[in-house]
Structure formats: structure tokens, C-alpha cells
Amino acid sequence: MGERLVVIGGDAGGMAAASQAKRRKPELEVVGLGKGSWTSYSACGIPYLVGGVVDELDDLVARTPQEFRDKQRIDVRMGHEATAIDLDARRVEVRDHGHDRTLQLGFDHLMIGTGARPTRPPLPGIDLDFVKGVQTLDDAKVLLDHARDTDCRDVVVVGGGYIGLEMAEAFIERGARVTLVEGGPQVMRTLDADMAAPIHDALVGLGIGLRLGTSAQGFEPGVVHTAEGDVPADLVVLGLGVVPNAELAADAGLTLSTRGSIRVNRRQQTSAEGVWAAGDCCDSKHLVSQRRVHVALGTVANKQARVAGINLGGGYATFPGVVGTAVTKVCSFEVARTGLSETEARADGFEYEVAKIESTTRAGYFPGTKPITVKMLAERGTGRLLGAQIVGEEGAAKRIDVVAVALTAGLTASEAIDLDLSYAPPFSPLWDPVVIAAREAASAVEDELRSG
Amino acid sequence: MGERLVVIGGDAGGMAAASQAKRRKPELEVVGLGKGSWTSYSACGIPYLVGGVVDELDDLVARTPQEFRDKQRIDVRMGHEATAIDLDARRVEVRDHGHDRTLQLGFDHLMIGTGARPTRPPLPGIDLDFVKGVQTLDDAKVLLDHARDTDCRDVVVVGGGYIGLEMAEAFIERGARVTLVEGGPQVMRTLDADMAAPIHDALVGLGIGLRLGTSAQGFEPGVVHTAEGDVPADLVVLGLGVVPNAELAADAGLTLSTRGSIRVNRRQQTSAEGVWAAGDCCDSKHLVSQRRVHVALGTVANKQARVAGINLGGGYATFPGVVGTAVTKVCSFEVARTGLSETEARADGFEYEVAKIESTTRAGYFPGTKPITVKMLAERGTGRLLGAQIVGEEGAAKRIDVVAVALTAGLTASEAIDLDLSYAPPFSPLWDPVVIAAREAASAVEDELRSG
């Protein structure tokens, strides 16, 4: 009998690795264990489904279990939950929920793609039925039913991160009254406060009841308790971030990393030989801070999974790491960031200069030109770029990718000035906003050197 | 008396350098000589003015002569044409057209920003009044008058480069009958033939009479002669590229470079001490091919001018070079390129692998998602990226900047796969089209290595 790869987790991390490994090593027997009923899907699309921008739940399904079986000869078993990993015996204990039985499944190689789950702080009533996370397609179904239900008038979103904001807007589009409760002084804490400020105005402009500095303290049917009083709620949506599903790995004795994620090396191997991980359950290296970080993003998951899959298939591939890029849309605002914010840079001991510039997305005289603000950080002395944040309208956000590549390459602000970026009046001002920011950042670094 | 900087040329190259130098060294006396009546303006905006997308000629003026005088204390003299440079005597001969006299103007430093002019092949009738280039704001005025003149029914555009295509579309928007005459087998010769093909369809779809492989042979009032017969023409627009205005520099004994451009070093200094050049009149280094090239683009001109200005102002700055990035819009098509095309790569002796992929600008399920085709070249063996071309619709073209930065940093296709680009459904599929292309290119390089 040939070698067997067991994959725990039916979403991006696990299944993409399985596909890659099977392509490289067709003789490999691959068994995929999916706890729920869905394999590969776009969790990032859920807010757009709930808001009615995307029509069908099926639109979010990238590949069904049957497709994995038919096209890639992967033995996908849904409703099968891995409950324990025995590294010495090289086997996984599996609960087959459909047949209400427990199996032992031996493996030669193990791929862990258990993902993450929405953070649920231990508050009274947090497990009540009307308090929902945004994660699986089952969540999506429930949220969609609420969104379409005209009796669901009052929605409280707890947490002002990307998912929280996207869900708040989604329910506004469905005609609900939405209150956003955020414990901190700003939404989008991965942005600096000055860059988040215009988003507050946009949210209020949308009609969202914005309660900053207000933590949820507990839930009862129809109401969310906060220190500033009760808020009526037919539905509560949790947008407090995610925690890695790493308990299984931890119980098996695998080394953990930041925020309880599974520690992987550059090949996506865990601390155990022949055991690999990818996606929201494991950690990454941050290429600017050089720290281990936990980033739960579909793009990162898929890239890590590709690397794990190549290695599982007998090849050699490494995942260099992330630079912390993220993007979202809030009403007509596009918001993006990469690298380190001021808060993060300080926490990592960097001294830096800041540039913040206002420009336009097209030539100033070109119809449809929109405002864009770019904030950029460069290290004191070396001038090395540390990060950037962009807030603007149509055409603004994707410019962050230029900075993401520059960070990966370790460019200085001064080097970024002369980047040969594309220019024509419908696409950019003569000096691209990112380059203007780099110019200001380079000047600030130079001025500081001269005065020092 | 202090030092005097004389600037020849009133557009981007010259005046931007003058401003930069004056800021750094306020005691510098700066005299700017402008042949025409306009200083800093956007030549790239002319097609949009002619097409009616931009309303006013004044919209294209970035800074007037008076603003240079008032805000930067630069002695700008319009209608003053430099007619000779005496490097030994350190003086410029100037024809003052306003007063019909000739002056001698001494300099300590000389900045040459004479730009380029539309190519006018020596064809019979090429100097007739109805044959127009697209360069100065005076050209723009004349073209605009024709565009608004309902008697100007037949417009022939000679040359299918960026300007040719933009002007053809502009006159279509004004209701003219437009014929585009291109001597080669395709428009946009900086793209490979396969990438230019869909643009041909778009042009025909716009109603433009497209005549490929057809060279203009001569002009007579009302008609353009070609080998394939006469084409009626109330107006002929030349879109055959530009030639550097370097005769003055050549006559003074300065070293020339490719296509007759002025050779500059990394600080934008010409072959003569204290004599500098920037913009369309001088050359650049191509960072991929390592060749000297002539690139006539406003972005490059401004960057070179900044570098020249810093050096003129007593600082130290270098211009590393270009990677050959360009972008335009033809109807709903966005077209961009950077690095080397297949033709260019072959000419430079590179062997390479090609990836060509179809994807979408947003998540496939997201409303408004548009098609995008990315072609990418990677060097055989090393896998180093050599160039990319993008054709697509809204949201496609600006992605070329990611490749432009990657080329600058010398990344391989394999390294480009793991770039941490921004992802959210309204902005990109999970795998950015550029990354998909990099993945295919890296596979092709790997397959070739394995089979070799």
C-alpha cells in the first residue's frame, strides 16, 4: 500500500495543500476530513452575500467536496471531525458525525488546516442563539436569513474591525438599524487613529450608530448590555477577530506560537516530522518586524497551503512571510494598509519619520478623480520603508500593493521615489500618490539626519 | 554677483529642475528660457481635452510663467529661444522673438530641458498646415478647434502608438470619421502581437477605420496618400512617436546617446561639467536590459528633473533608471506594460518562459468584476522577471505597478508568487491576476529546468 496523507480541515489551508500534493504525487492516497458540510469557500464574501451585493450562497463556493473527489481523487469525508492526533502511533481519531461513530485513521503525512474561529469573549449570554460569528457558510445562511427577515430590525455589531464594518454596512443595506459597538477609541485598529477618523464620519453618514469606547458586557434576548446602557438587538454579530483552532495540535504536543497559533517553519512544517500546517491555524513571519505573527487571511492561507502542498508532494518550497497587507471598502471609502502602523512600529522599537499626503486618484483635471490620503512610515537613519496606510475613494486602495512589494524588497523611501509606476491621466496624477508620500518620507528622513 | 543657472526649456524637465535647485539654493539666480508661451503643462492630457473629457485648456496648465516668477523667484522669459550654447565661454545665445533681437546670456550652470517633438518623416506634404503633431498647448488649441468644427469630418491619424490611439478615440467622440493608418502589423508596438489583438477589435468597435500595414506616403490638402489608396482627410494627426530636441546640445559638442538623445550620467549630468539635462531630450538606463534607452514620458521627466535639481542645488541624488512602464485607456480597455516585451527580450539576447493567464479584476462572484489578461516573461534558468503586459477592463491596468516594483527589485517569478498583495472581494480575486501569472511563469521556468 502507498503513502497516505490525512488532511484535517476542509477549507483553504487544508484542501489547497491536498490538491497541490496530489498533483505532484498522484500515487499519494489523500483523505480529507471536513467537520462541516463545505469545503473550499470564500469567507471574505459573506458580508457581500448578507448585504445583497452577491446573490447566491453558492457563488461563494469555490469547490465542492464532490469536485475534490471527482477531479482530484481526494477522498473528502464531510461531517468527519478529527478529535485527537497521536503523533507516535501516526494516527488521527475521527468522529464521524453522520454515522455517530469514532474511527482511527493512520497517516504517513498529516496536513493541519483547521483554520480559526470568531473570538467569543466569556460574557454572560455570549452563547445565546442570536449572537452570531461570521465564519462558515452555515453562519452565512443564518445571517442571510436574518438580513432578509423584515422583523429583524435592530442589529448590533460588536467590534469595529474589517468584518465588523463590512457586516454593519451589509445590514444597513438590508434596511436594518445598526449599532456598532467598539471597545477601543477607533474602528480598524490596524490603522493609526488619524487615518481611521474619516471612516468614523463615513459610518455615521451611512446611518450606523457608532459607539466607540463602548464594550459589550453581556447579552440577553433582544438586548446587548454595555457600560453606557442597553442597546436593543434582534441580532448580534461578532466582529472581534478570530482565534486559531489549534487545540488539537496543542493536545498532540505541537509547538505553539503567537496568539496560540501553530508554529511552522519556512516550509510550513510544524514541530513534528511529517506534520504540516497552513492558513488561519498557524503563524507567519512578518518581513518588516521579523516577528512571528498570526494573520488570518484567505490569501495568506492559500499561499501557505501551496507551499505545504509542494513540500508534501516531494518538492521544495518556502513561504517567506507576510508584510501585513489588508484592504476593505466602507461605503465609498477604500481603506488599505501594509507593513507597520505607528503603534506597531513603536512596539517593535523602531524610530521613524512619518509622511502624510493628500492627492487624487487620477490627474487632478480628469473627470472622476477622487481624493486619496497616503500615510507612510520610514525608518529613521536608514530611510527603509516600514509601512503605509491609504484611505480614499475609487481607485485608491489597490495602490497599497506597490508599498507591499517595496516592503518585501526592503526599499528605502528614497528608492521608492524613482519607481517607474504607470501614468496616464485616467489612472494617476503625474506623481503617483504613493510616490508623493515616499518623497515626503525621504525628505523627513534626510532633514532629521541633517539636523542630528 | 552670485551664481547663475540658465534653464533651456519651459516644460517639465527644465522648470521642475529649476524649482528644485532654487529651493535648495535660494541665492542661485535662475533664468528660464521658454521658446513657446507655456511653461509647465500636461501634454498627456491633450487627447482628453480634444475629446471633450477635459473641459478647458487651462486645466492642463500646471504652473504659469507668472507663478514661477512670483512663487519661486525664477526669471522666466517666454518667447526666448536658445539658439546656441558656447561651453567654453559659458554662455547661451538667445533669440528674443518678442523684441526680435539676439542676446548672449552667461551661465555658471546650465540645465537643458528641451524635450522632444513629434516625428515628422520626410514625406511630400508633411509640412502642410493640416498635418498636426500633438505636443504643445498651441497644438492642443489647434486640434481642439478642429475637433469642435463640424466641418472637420475626416480625420486621419498616422501611427498607432499611445498618442495615436488616444487621438483617434478623441475625434470619434467629437463625431468625426476617423481612419487610423499604421505601417506595422499591429497598433501599440510596445505590446506583443497577441496582446495587441483585442485592441484592434476595440478600435473597430469604436468605429475607427483601422488600416494596418499601411504607411502614409504623402499628403495633399484633403487627402492622405497610401500604398493602398487615398484616404480623405480634413485633418491629419501625427502619432509616430517623438524625437529628442537635442540639436542644440549636439552642436555644442555634448555626447549623444540612443535615438539622438543627450547622454546623461546617473546624476543627470551631460558630458560637460556643470551642464545637466532631464526629460524627453535625454536618455535613461533600462534597469532590466541594462541598456541606455530614450523614454519620453512626463513621469520620467519629472523624476529626472528632481534629481538634476537636487544636484544643481548642491545636493547629491541619482536617477536609477526606468523599467519601461506605460499605460493607456482605449474605450473601455485598459492597457499597460512594463519591462521587456518578447520582441525586446529576444533583441537583448534573453531566453525566457512566457505565462499568459485570464482572470478577473474582482472576486469572480463580485458585481462589476471585469476580465483581465496578464502576460508575464521570466528569464530561463534564473526565473527573474523580465516584463509583463496587461489588457483588461476597469481595474486591470494599474496592477502593472506591482510588476514594475518587482522588476526594480529584481524579483524572480517564484518570489512574486508570495507577494503579500491586498485582497478583498471588491478589489481582487483571492489570487491576484499578477500573482497567478507569476505562478504560471515560475512553473514554466521550473518545468524547463527539469526537462533540461
Interface residues (C-beta under 8 A of the other chain):
Chain A: S42 C44 G45 Y48 V53 V54 D59 L60 Y162 L287 L297 G298 T299 V300 N302 K303 R306 V307 F319 P320 G321 V322 V323 G324 T325 A326 V327 T328 K329 E334 A336 T338 A363 Y365 F366 P367 G395 A397 K398 R399 I400 D401 V402 A404 V405 A406 T408 A409 L411 E415 I417 D418 L419 D420 L421 S422 Y423 A424 P425 P426 F427 S428 L430 W431 D432
Chain B: S42 C44 G45 Y48 V53 V54 D59 L60 Y162 L287 L297 G298 T299 V300 N302 K303 R306 V307 F319 P320 G321 V322 V323 G324 T325 A326 V327 T328 K329 E334 A336 T338 A363 Y365 F366 P367 G395 A397 K398 R399 I400 D401 V402 A404 V405 A406 T408 A409 L411 E415 I417 D418 L419 D420 L421 S422 Y423 A424 P425 P426 F427 S428 L430 W431 D432
